[in-house]
Amino acid sequence: MSRPATSLLLLAAMLFFFALGNHQLQGSTEPRVAGIAMEMQLENDWVTPRLFSEPFLEKPPLSLWLDAAAIRELGGTPWAVRLTSAFAGLFSVMLLYGMLRRYGRPVTVAWTAAILLATMASYWSNVRGVGEDALLALGVSMALLAFFAGQRQAGVGNGLLFASGIAVATLSKGVLGLAMPGVVIFACLLAETLMDRRVKLADWLRPGLLTLLGLVPLMIWLAVLYRRDGIQAVTDVLLTNSVGRFSGAFVEAGHYEPFYYYLAKLPQAFLPWNILVYLGLWHFRKSLVANRYLLFFTLWVLAQFVMLTLASSKRTVYLMSMTPAAAVIAAEYASVLFERLKAREGSSTWLGRLAGYRHGLAIGTLTVVIGGYLAAAQWALPHADRKLSFLPLIEQIQSMQAHGQQVALFQANERVGGASVFYTRSLLKGLDTEAQLHEFLRASPDHVAILSGNAEPVAPLKVLKTMKVGQQAYYFVGQ
């Protein structure tokens, strides 16, 4: 391995793995996904993901398989269930560097693009969390980078990388994992057809056939799921939770935002390198017809942005699959700026004097950014446990159980349900209706139920203790 590749690997590993397990599960996604993975491992059911004993078929289970395997081998800790995302991020960074070198780009540009990807705030935070989005981004990157390489020189290696990327993306996010690379490929092929004024049938057929190969793992899981749980389970995965989210038909999914949602998020989408991305897109706009390399990465950003804007369900994390392309645009524009500074070196102007320190400024900027992320990992995230962690609430449950009390969850949301399974390594009793709640509490004075809500429960319920996680209050009640 070359010195630049080694330095990149070490920096990315430090960014993604340093203090990875020194804080508890936080937010809404981490407790839910970790709880499903824990339940999968406890029940030894690797076909149907479940949350609190109910099938959870919003997405295919690749990330859950890997998380559950990590729990089995390494123990049920936040560190273990974050490893999948961290490794996916590391592989994505190294893949981007390696493919840019294969495209013939200079080492400095390839290295810069990869480190800019690793230090994008949204990317860094997501690859250090529990979830499937880092795997989706890896799969999309594999497929698209292999597609562009295959357009330049078709080969078995590029074909296998493309098919593997489709497999990873679709087993992580279902139909969305197919749509994210698909819309970019379609835009690229359409643009090339219009510019060349002729249709190259082989260029259209090759990615289509390789996509069918990449879909085989998903089809195998769906076939096993169908035999286990019937056609409704398959429909939930492919239509209700995928197409329904895009069209807005699946109202229960939430995350519905106005069409301008992502436009409003642009100022923070690629921090701290936003200015390089947007100025780069503007600077290279006139050279896209002549430069198919820049055209590809520009269409990667624009095609996915348009598709996500048209979707009804919107979340900032969905922009993660665009970050590799954004990093390349930013790195190419940074190279342009660097050359301009180099040309001014030696002049008597302030810009000329600044040019003499351009290497030091670049290194200093990266040092500050990386240092900021490491400080956040070491101190800021553990500090946030005070407000965002479910562990104190779970410890209260365990304390009550140790004193002989039976604790149940009333209409548990996904966060507390997942956190309870993950930390207790067991399934608490679930209560779905008020009749069940009152019957459970009347059965014994040692029975306690946990309710969430904006208002304190009223008689005949008796509040024994109140705890908050984030802005949500949880009430321990008896009767």
N, C-alpha and C positions, 0 to 999 in steps of 0.2 A: 504494500500500500504506500502511495506517495505521501510526502510530508504534508501537502495541503489537505489530502483526504483524511490523514490521521488527525490533524489539528481540528478539522471540521467534526469528525466523529467524537473526539474528546469534548469539544465545546457543546455539541448538541446533546451528548449523553449527560453532561453536567447540568445543562438547562432543564432537561426532561426528568432526570432521576434524582437530582439533589433534593434531599428533604421531602421525598415523595410521600412518605408515610407519616410525617410528623403532625398531621392534622386529621380530624375525623371527617366522615362523610358530610358534605355540605350541599346546600341548594336542593332543587327538586329532583334532578336527574340521578345524582349519585346514590341516594338511599334507595330509590326505586330499582335501578339496574342491579345494584349490589344485592338487594333483597331477592330479586328474581334468580340471580346466579346462585345465591346461597340455598334457596329452595330447590333449585335444580340439582345441586350437589346433595342436599339432604335426602331428597326423594329418589335420587338416582334416575330421574326422568330426563333424558337428553333429547326428547322429541318435542314435547309441548312445554314451552315456557309458562310458568305460573307465578302469579303474585297473590299471596294470601289464599292459596288453593284454587284460585280462579285462572283459567287460561288467559295469558297475556300475549296476544298475537299481533301487536302493532308492527313488529319487525321480525325478520328472520333471526335465528339465534347464534350467528357466528361469534359475536362479542360475548354472549352469555356462555357459550361453550368454553371459550378461552378463560373467561373470568372464573367459571365454576372449576375448571381444571386447575387454575392457580390457587383457588381456595383449598382444593383437595390436596395439592402438593405442598403448598406454602403456608396454609392456615388462613382462617377467616379474618384478615386484617385489611384496613383501607389500602395499605401498600400493595398487597397482593392483587386486589381487584383493579388497581390503577395501572398495573404493569402492561396490560394489553394496549391501552391507549398510548402509553409512553413508548413502547417498542414500535407501534405503528407510526408515531411521529418521527422517531429516529430513522426508521426505514425510508420514510417519505423524503426526509432531508437528504440522506445519502443517495437515494434513487435520483432525485432531481440533479444533484451534482454529477453523478455518473452519466446520466443521459445527456446533459448539456455538454459534457466533454465529448461524448459520442457524436453529438451534432457538430463538433468542431469549434465550439466556443472556447475562448481563452480560459485558462485556469482561474484567473482573477474574477472573471465574470461569473463562471460556474460556482466558485466558492462564495462570492458575494451573494448570488441569488439564494443559495442554500442557507447561508447564515441569516439573511433577511427573512426567509421563511421561518426559521427556528425562533427568531426574535420578534415576530409579529405577536402582539399581545393576545389577540383572540386565539391564534393558533397555539401559543404557549399554554394558555390556560386550559384549552380543551384537551390537549394531549396529556395533561397532568390530571385529568379527571376521569371518572368512571362513565362509560358510555360507548356508543357505537360510531360516533361522528369521526373520530380519528381513523378508524378502520375504513369508513366510507371514503374519506379523503385519500387514504393510501390506495384503495382500489381504483378510484377515479384517476389518480395520478398515474398509476401503472398502466391503465388502459389508454389514456390519452398520450402519454409520452411514448408508449410503444406504437400507437397509431401513427404519430408523426414520423417516428423512425422508420416504420414500415412503408410510409409513403415515399421516403427517400431511398430505401433499400429493403425490399421484402425479404424476410428470412424466417427460419423456424424459431429462432430466439425471440424475435419481436412478436411473432404470432403467439407463442406460449405466454409471454409477458402480458400481452393484450388479453388473452383468454383468462389468465389468472387474475388480472385486475377486475374483469367483469364478474368473475366468481366471488372475489372478496367484496366488491361493492354491492352486488345483489344479495349475497348472504348476510350483509350487514344492514341493508336498508330497503331491500325488496325492489319494487318498481322504481323508486327514486334512484337506486343504485344503477339502474339501467338508463334512466332518463338523463342523469347528470353528464355522463360521457357521451351519450347518444346525441343530445342536442348540439354539442360542440362538433362532433364528427359530421353531423348533417350540415351544419353551417360551413365548415371547412370545405367539404366536398362540393356544396352548392357554390361557394365563392370561387373555387378552382374551376368548376365547370363554366361559370359565367366569364371568368377571366380568360380561360383557354378557348372558349367558344366551342367546346366539344365535350361529350360525355365519355369518360374513361370507365367502362363497365367494370373492369377488374378492381378499380379503386373503390367502387361502391359495393361489390360483392364480397371482397376480402374481409372487411370489418363485420359484415353481416354474418358470414359463415363462422368467423371466429367468435362472434357473440353467442351463437348457438352452442358452441363448444363450452364457452364460459358459463352458460346457464345450466349445464348439466348438474353441478352440485346442488343448486337451488331446486331443480326439478326432482332430484332424488329425495331431498328433505320433504318437499311438498307431497310426494307420493307416499312417503311413510306417514306423514301427518294425516293425509286423507284416509289411509287405512286405519289409523288410530282414532281420529276424531270426526271424520266425515267431511263432506263438501263444504259445510258451513265454516269450518276452520280455515280451509284453503281460501274461501271467499273473503274471510276477514283479513287474511294476510295480503291478498293481491288486490282486492277491490275496496273493501270498507276502509282499511287503514292506509291505503296508498292513493288510489284514484279518488276515493272519497275525500281525503285531505286536500288534494289538489283542486277538486271541483267545488268543495264546500258542502258536499252532501253529508259528510260525517261530522255532524254538529258537535258531538260529544268530545271530539279530539281537541277542540279549542285552538288557541294560537291564531285566531283569525284577526287579520290586520288590514288596514286600507292599502290600496295599490301603491301608495307612495311610501310605504313603511321602510323599504330598503333604501330609497333615496334619502330619507332622513337619517339612516344609519351610516351613510357613506363617510361622514367625517370621522367615524371611529372604526370603520371596517378593517383597515390595514395598519392601524397604529403600531409603532411610531413612524412608519414609512409611508404614510398616506400621500404626502406631498410628492415623493418620488414616483409613486404609482400613477397619480393623476396627471402630473406634468409629463411623465413618460408616455402615457396614452395620447396626450395632445401632441407631443413632439414628434412621435413616430407616425402620426396619422397619414401623412403624405407619402410615406415610403412603404406602406403595407402591400401595395400591388406588386412592387418589385422585390419585396423581402417576404417570402412565404413563412419564414421562421417567426418574424414579428407578427405577421398576420395570424398565425396559429394561436399564439399566446394571447393576442388581443381578442380574438373570437372566443377563446376559452373564457375570458372574463365576461365579455358582453353577452354571449349566448346564454350562459348560466344565469347571469343577472336578470335577463329578460324572462327566462323561464320561471325563476323563483318569484319575480314580481307578479307574473300572471297567476301564480298559485294562490289559493285562498288562505292556506295555513302558512304562516311566516314566523321564523325565528332567526335571530342573528347568527346562531350557530350554523345554519344552513349555508352561510357564505364561506364556510371553512374550505370547501372543495375548490373555491376560486383562488385561495391564497397562494398555491404554487405558481400559477400563472402571473398573479400580481407581483410576486417576488421576482420573477424573471424580468418583467417590464421595469420594475424599480431598479434592478441591478444593471440592466442595459442603459437606462438613463443615467444612473450614477456613473457608469463608465464614460458616457458622453461628457458629463460635467467634469470628471476627473481629467479628461484629455484637454478640455478647455482651460482648466486651471494650469495644467502643465504647459500649455502654449503661452500663458501669461507669466510664467515663472521668470524672474529676473527683471521684470519691469519695475518702475519706480512707484507705481500706483499701489494703493492698499491691497487691491486684488492680487497684484503680482507678489507682494510680500506674503500674503495669505497662501498663495500657491506653493511657496516653499515649505509650508508646514502641512501640506495636504495629507501626507501619509499619517502624520501624528494626529491630525484632526479625525481622520477616519478611525484609527485605532482607539483614540480616546472616546469617540462617540459610542463605538461598540462596547467598550469596556464599561461605560456608564450604564448602558442599556442592560447588558448582561448582569452587571452588579445589582441593578435595581430588581431584576427578576429573582436573583438568588436571595436578596434580602426579603423580598415578598414571600418566597417559599419558606424561609427560615423563621420569620417573625410575624408577618402580616396574616398569613393564612391560619397559623395556630391561634393567633389572637381572635380571629373571626369565629373560632369554635365557641366562644362565650355566647354568641347570639345565634349561630347557625347550626350548631351540632345537635343531633338527636340523642347523643350519648347520655347526657344528664337525665333525660326523660326515661330512657331505657334502663338506666341504673336505678331509678326510682321504682320502675316496674319490678326489676329483679329484687330489690330490697323488700317490696311488699310480698313477693312470692316466697322469699326466704322466711318471712314471718307467718307463712301459712295462708296468705290471702290469694284468691284466684282473680286474675286480672283479664279483662276482655276489652276488645276494641269495638266501639260503636261507629258503624259507617266510616271505617278507617280510610283516609285518603292514601294515595299511592306512596307518599313520602314516609308517613309514620308506619304504614304497613310494611314497606320494604325495610326500613330501619329496624323494626322490631324483629323481623325474621333474621336479618344479618347479624345483629348484636346478640340476640338471645339464642340463635341457632335452633329455633323452634318456632312453631306456629301457635300464636295466641288464639284464643277463642274469638270468633268474629260475630258481631250482632248487627243485623241488617235493618230491623224494624223496631219501633218504639215498644211494641208488645214484647218482643224478645228481650229488649233492654230491661223493662220492668220485671219480667218473669225471672231473668237472671239475677237481678239485684235482690228480689224478694226471697230467692231460694236460700240465701245465707247472709248473715251480717259480715262475713269475710269476703264477699264478692265485691269487686270494684270494677267499674267500667271507665274507659277513657273516651271523652268526647272532645271534638274540636268545634270551635264556633267563635263568633264575634261578640256574643252575649253570654253571660254566666247562666248556667242552667237554673231553673226555678223548681220549687217544691212540686212533687214529693222528692225530687232528687236533692241530695245533700253533697255539696262540694267539699271534698276532703283536702284537696291540694290543687293549685293552679301553677302551670309552668308554661313558658313561652319559648318557641323556636322561631327565630326571625320575628315576623309580625303576627304569627299564628299562636293563639292561646289554646292550651290543652287542659281539660278539666278532669281530675280524678273524682268520680262521684260514687256515692253509695246511696242506700235508701233505708 
